[in-house]
Amino acid sequence: MERREDLYDEVVRTYGAALGRLASAYEADPDRRRDLLQDVHLAIWNSLESFDARCSLRTWVYRVGHNVATSHVIGDRRKKSLHLISIDDIDIADQRNNAEESIERGLALDRLMALIQTLKPIERQIVLLFLEGVDAAGIAEVTGLSAGNVATRIHRIKNILINRFQGGGKS
């Protein structure tokens, strides 16, 4: 039990912020986002009992987190349509001297997250791992795809997001 507690403490310390960003990318509603993040942490806690270090802790955490989040989205789509982030939900984390620049940056980030939420679960998983700085080989390990396939998908997803961002919606 002590090993699991130590591993969980390391997960929270090292990947806590990334898991928060993951939840934000999968769920727009703040209350449901908190529930999703709690579900992710619970799943990680439960899974650490069987963690045997055949892969890195980072890979394990991302795999569990993305699996829970993907299940959340799939279940949600069956129940209702996808929500987009409203202007009331904008949370500007980076306070700069130039308030207007911060607001524009926050709006752009919220818009990007809303566009990411419209992607298929596997595309969302790939782009979120990419944005967390995970390389193609690491993403391949988490997703089960080949590194070459991941690199190709990253390129395609980036183009899709650029086109949608510039075009103001889906393309």
Summary of the structure (lengths in Angstrom):
residues: 171
radius of gyration: 16.7
end to end distance: 49.5
largest distance: 51.7
contacts: 462
relative contact order: 0.11
helix: 77%
strand: 0%
